[in-house]
Amino acid sequence: MLAATGGATVATAEAHDDSAPLARTLVTMQVAGTSAVLHGTVDAGKQRTTYWFEVGPTTAYGASTQSGTTDKSEPVAVQASVSGLVKGTTYHARLVARNDDGLSLGADTTFTTLGAIPSPIAPSPLPSDDDATDADPGDASAPRPALAPAAPPELGQSVGLAEQAGSVLVRLPGSMRAVALTGDASVPVGSILDTRKGTVTLSTALPGEGSQTGTFHGGLFEVRQPGGGRGMTELVLRGPLPTCAARGARAAGATKKVPPRVLWGRDDHGRFRTRGSNSVATVRGTEWYTADRCDGTMTRVTRGSVSVRDLRRERTVVVGAGKSYLARSAR
């Protein structure tokens, strides 16, 4: 049963082991544009119990707050502040408690931050793990992103990641901080992956019980899986657009050049596509390269074939192995 209270939707049942502590998630308070205060109660039953909140844009959560402990014989009220959220976005949260006797999962709650909903395709650079913009400097309880353990991908909800080589960073939806990928993990759709110094294998769900995998490297991209897309997974190039000098401009005295946004991909007859500024490339079991350049979006195919939709010219071109297509930008 779901009941709306104070702008948050609260599930009225909790899941926990018979001998475990009891965690109850309460209504989220002090919701602002980029921050909120999570509330709950923990009944530890006189045993030392560790508790924390999980928060994220779906029930896969993806981030957790700093943990606390209690050993009281009666329920105690607990709370945690979260910041670095996205304005106009709905988040899920729950309280989790664990002791030697088991684990208790509080009910899922939702809250929506204030403000306008941001553009879903506006470029956004990925901060490094040391970037101070991940949270308000004075807020010691702001959550440090934590990647969920590996789990089967859920259609339109979550995807699986496996680091293959180098260094891969992940920024979860609603978080301003990147976290390093170590081993396998499950992350929500909408996460941004930084594979500029590494390679990652991405697993996504298909309708029914199937799944697909693709391997990607060399770029910064957001993972999407639109509803009604029959499992199509879209990888949107992110980060700053390349620096493009005006025609006839002299190189001397120019500002620091920003390189093209690029991504290399490889899959085996999966349903993947890459979206640049000027084209969308749908693969057919292949190896391909996409780059946002000053003159347009380039798609180059190494193996197999790619169907490229030129967004400006409104036409579709099939590009075979050893070939390339440039969807020119507007001049």
C-alpha positions in Angstrom: 0.0 0.0 0.0 1.2 3.5 -0.8 0.3 6.6 1.0 1.3 10.2 0.2 2.5 12.2 3.1 4.1 15.7 3.0 5.0 15.4 -0.6 6.7 12.0 -0.3 5.3 8.6 -1.1 5.9 6.1 1.7 5.5 2.3 1.4 4.0 1.0 4.7 5.9 -2.3 4.9 9.5 -3.1 5.8 11.5 -6.1 5.0 13.8 -7.6 7.6 15.1 -10.9 9.1 13.2 -12.2 12.1 16.1 -11.6 14.5 17.4 -8.5 12.7 17.0 -4.9 13.8 14.1 -2.9 12.5 14.6 0.0 10.2 11.7 2.3 9.3 12.0 5.0 6.7 10.1 8.2 7.4 9.1 11.1 5.2 12.0 13.1 3.7 12.1 16.7 5.1 13.6 20.0 4.2 13.6 19.2 0.4 15.2 21.9 -1.6 16.6 22.2 -5.1 19.8 20.3 -4.6 19.5 18.9 -1.0 17.2 17.1 1.4 17.2 15.6 4.9 16.4 11.8 5.1 14.6 10.6 8.3 13.9 7.2 9.9 13.9 5.2 13.1 16.1 2.2 14.1 15.2 -0.4 16.7 18.5 -2.1 17.6 17.1 -4.3 20.4 20.1 -3.5 22.6 22.6 -4.9 20.0 25.2 -2.8 18.3 23.6 -1.9 15.0 25.0 0.0 12.0 22.6 2.0 9.9 22.7 4.2 6.8 20.4 5.6 4.1 20.5 4.6 0.4 19.4 7.2 -2.2 19.2 7.4 -5.9 16.9 8.1 -8.9 15.5 4.5 -9.0 15.0 1.6 -6.5 18.5 0.5 -7.5 19.6 3.6 -5.4 23.3 3.8 -6.2 24.6 6.1 -3.4 24.7 5.8 0.4 25.2 8.2 3.3 27.8 7.8 6.0 26.9 5.1 8.5 26.0 5.5 12.2 25.6 3.1 15.1 23.2 2.5 18.0 22.7 -0.1 20.7 19.6 1.3 22.4 16.8 -0.8 23.7 14.1 1.4 22.2 13.7 2.9 18.7 15.9 6.0 18.0 15.3 8.7 15.4 18.0 9.0 12.8 18.6 11.4 9.9 21.1 12.3 7.2 21.5 15.3 4.9 22.1 14.7 1.2 23.3 17.3 -1.2 24.5 17.6 -4.8 21.1 16.5 -6.1 19.6 17.6 -9.4 16.7 20.1 -9.4 13.2 19.0 -10.4 14.2 15.3 -10.0 12.4 12.5 -8.2 14.6 10.4 -5.9 14.1 7.1 -4.0 15.5 6.6 -0.5 15.4 4.0 2.3 16.9 3.3 5.6 19.0 0.2 6.1 20.2 -1.3 9.4 22.5 -4.3 10.1 23.8 -6.2 13.1 25.1 -9.7 13.8 21.6 -11.1 13.6 20.7 -9.8 10.2 19.7 -7.0 7.9 16.6 -4.8 7.8 15.5 -2.8 4.7 13.2 0.1 5.4 10.4 0.9 3.0 11.2 2.8 -0.1 10.2 6.5 -0.1 10.3 9.1 -2.8 10.8 12.8 -2.9 11.1 15.4 -5.6 13.6 18.2 -5.5 12.5 21.8 -6.2 13.2 23.6 -9.4 12.9 23.1 -13.2 13.7 19.8 -14.7 17.1 20.0 -16.4 17.6 19.3 -20.1 18.4 15.6 -20.4 21.0 16.0 -23.1 22.8 19.1 -21.9 26.6 18.4 -21.9 28.1 18.1 -18.5 31.7 17.3 -17.6 32.4 14.5 -15.2 34.2 15.7 -12.0 37.2 13.8 -10.7 36.9 11.8 -7.5 38.8 14.7 -5.8 36.5 17.4 -7.1 35.3 19.6 -4.2 32.0 20.3 -6.0 30.6 16.9 -5.0 28.9 18.3 -1.9 28.8 21.4 0.3 32.2 21.7 1.9 30.6 22.2 5.4 28.3 19.3 5.2 30.2 16.3 6.7 27.2 14.0 6.3 26.8 14.5 2.5 26.8 11.0 0.8 29.9 9.6 -0.8 28.7 7.7 -3.9 28.8 3.9 -3.5 28.3 1.5 -6.4 25.8 -1.3 -5.8 27.0 -4.9 -6.0 26.7 -6.7 -9.3 23.1 -7.7 -10.1 21.1 -8.7 -13.2 20.3 -5.6 -15.2 16.7 -4.4 -15.1 15.0 -3.0 -18.3 15.0 0.7 -18.2 16.2 0.8 -14.6 19.7 -0.5 -14.1 22.7 -1.8 -16.1 25.7 -3.9 -15.2 29.3 -2.8 -15.4 32.6 -4.7 -15.5 35.9 -3.0 -15.6 38.2 -4.5 -18.3 41.3 -2.4 -18.3 42.7 0.9 -17.1 40.7 3.3 -15.0 37.0 3.8 -15.3 35.0 6.4 -13.3 31.2 6.5 -12.7 29.0 9.4 -11.8 25.6 8.2 -10.6 22.5 10.2 -11.4 22.0 13.1 -9.0 25.5 12.9 -7.7 28.2 15.5 -8.3 31.0 13.1 -7.4 32.6 10.4 -9.5 33.7 7.1 -8.0 36.2 4.6 -9.4 34.8 1.3 -10.8 36.5 -1.7 -9.2 35.3 -5.1 -10.3 31.6 -5.6 -11.2 28.8 -3.3 -10.2 25.2 -2.4 -10.9 24.3 1.3 -11.6 21.1 3.1 -12.5 20.2 4.1 -16.0 21.3 7.7 -16.4 24.8 7.1 -15.0 27.7 8.8 -16.7 30.8 6.7 -17.4 34.3 8.1 -18.0 36.3 5.5 -20.0 38.8 8.0 -21.4 41.5 6.1 -19.5 40.0 2.7 -19.4 37.6 0.1 -20.9 34.3 -1.1 -19.5 31.9 -3.9 -20.4 28.2 -2.8 -20.2 25.4 -5.3 -19.7 21.8 -4.2 -20.3 18.4 -6.0 -20.2 16.3 -6.9 -23.1 12.5 -7.6 -23.0 11.8 -10.9 -21.4 14.7 -12.5 -19.6 17.5 -11.7 -22.1 20.4 -9.4 -21.9 23.2 -8.0 -24.1 26.7 -6.8 -23.6 29.0 -4.3 -25.3 32.5 -3.1 -24.6 33.4 0.7 -24.7 36.4 2.8 -24.2 38.1 6.1 -24.9 35.1 8.4 -24.1 32.7 10.1 -21.7 29.1 9.0 -22.1 25.7 8.8 -20.4 23.8 5.5 -20.5 20.1 5.6 -21.4 17.5 2.9 -22.1 14.4 4.7 -23.2 11.0 3.2 -22.4 9.4 1.4 -25.4 12.8 1.0 -27.1 12.7 -2.8 -26.9 15.9 -2.8 -24.9 17.8 -0.3 -27.1 20.6 1.2 -25.1 21.7 4.7 -26.0 25.1 6.0 -25.2 25.2 9.8 -25.3 28.5 11.6 -25.8 29.1 14.0 -22.9 31.6 16.6 -21.9 32.6 19.9 -23.4 32.3 20.3 -27.2 35.5 20.6 -29.1 37.1 24.1 -29.5 36.4 25.2 -33.1 38.4 28.2 -34.4 36.5 30.6 -36.7 37.3 30.3 -40.4 40.4 32.3 -41.2 41.3 32.8 -37.5 45.0 32.7 -36.6 46.3 29.9 -34.4 48.6 32.3 -32.4 47.0 33.5 -29.2 44.2 30.9 -29.3 42.8 29.5 -26.2 43.5 26.0 -25.0 42.1 23.5 -27.6 39.4 21.1 -26.4 39.7 17.8 -28.3 36.7 16.0 -30.0 34.3 14.0 -27.9 34.8 10.4 -28.9 33.8 6.8 -28.1 34.9 3.4 -29.3 32.5 0.5 -29.1 32.3 -3.2 -29.8 29.3 -5.6 -29.4 27.9 -8.8 -30.8 24.5 -8.1 -32.5 23.2 -6.2 -29.6 20.8 -3.2 -29.5 23.2 -0.3 -28.9 23.4 3.1 -30.4 25.6 6.1 -29.9 24.3 9.7 -30.0 26.5 12.6 -30.9 25.5 16.2 -31.6 24.6 15.7 -35.3 23.8 12.0 -35.7 22.7 8.7 -34.0 24.5 5.5 -34.9 22.7 2.2 -34.4 25.0 -0.8 -34.5 24.4 -4.3 -36.0 27.0 -6.5 -34.3 30.2 -4.5 -35.0 33.1 -2.4 -34.0 32.7 1.4 -34.5 33.9 4.8 -33.5 31.9 8.0 -33.0 33.4 11.5 -32.6 31.9 15.0 -32.2 34.3 17.2 -34.2 34.2 20.8 -35.3 32.9 19.9 -38.7 30.2 17.4 -37.4 29.8 13.9 -36.0 32.0 11.3 -37.5 31.0 7.6 -37.5 33.7 5.1 -38.6 33.1 1.3 -38.8 35.8 -1.3 -38.3 33.7 -4.4 -38.5 30.0 -5.1 -39.4 27.8 -2.2 -40.3 26.2 0.8 -38.6 22.9 2.6 -39.5 23.6 6.4 -39.1 20.7 8.8 -38.7 21.8 12.3 -39.8 19.8 14.6 -37.6 20.3 17.7 -39.6 19.7 16.3 -43.1 17.0 13.9 -41.7 18.3 10.9 -43.6 19.7 7.4 -42.7 22.9 6.0 -44.2 24.2 2.4 -43.7 28.0 2.5 -43.2 29.9 -0.8 -43.8 33.3 -2.0 -42.5 36.2 0.2 -43.5 33.8 3.1 -44.3 32.9 6.3 -42.5 30.2 9.0 -42.5 30.3 12.6 -41.4 27.0 14.2 -40.3 28.0 17.8 -40.8 27.2 20.4 -38.2 25.2 23.6 -39.1 27.5 26.4 -40.2 
